[in-house]
Amino acid sequence: MEWKEQSAFAALVVYAQEMVPGRVGLVSGLMFGLMFGIGGIGAAGLGGLADARGIVWVYQLCAFLPLLGLVTVFLPDMRRRPG
């Protein structure tokens, strides 16, 4: 059986590198720092909520987080040009 990475992390780093050509190291460092930093803050926040409300409450909260993806329908279409 072959193990496949199912994370978009590598693709996000490469995409960010293409947005700022010539600054591969800078962009990679920023992406790693921001992604792991924000993940750590989120984990600490969820841990605090689990202490205050209980782990079942946190699991139920996290079950609704993918609904935030539906909000992206309302983001502006960047392909359209004004005028």
Phi, psi and omega in degrees: 000136183261134178271132180238135177286130181247033180252143178270007185301311181297319180295322179293322179294315179296319178298316179295324178295325178289334180286334180233079183295145179086355181234048186299314182295317179299312182294319179297316178297317178297316181296313180298314182298313181292315183295314181286326177295313179295322177297321178294319178295319178297319179295319178294320178296317178293325176296320177296319176295322179295323177293322184279318188251334183114151185292327179296320178297319180294319177298319179293322176297313181295334178293334180267351181299324177299340177297337176299333177296331178293336179294338181296344176299330184271000177290150181292149178278111184282350180282332180284139178257134178291148175109000000 
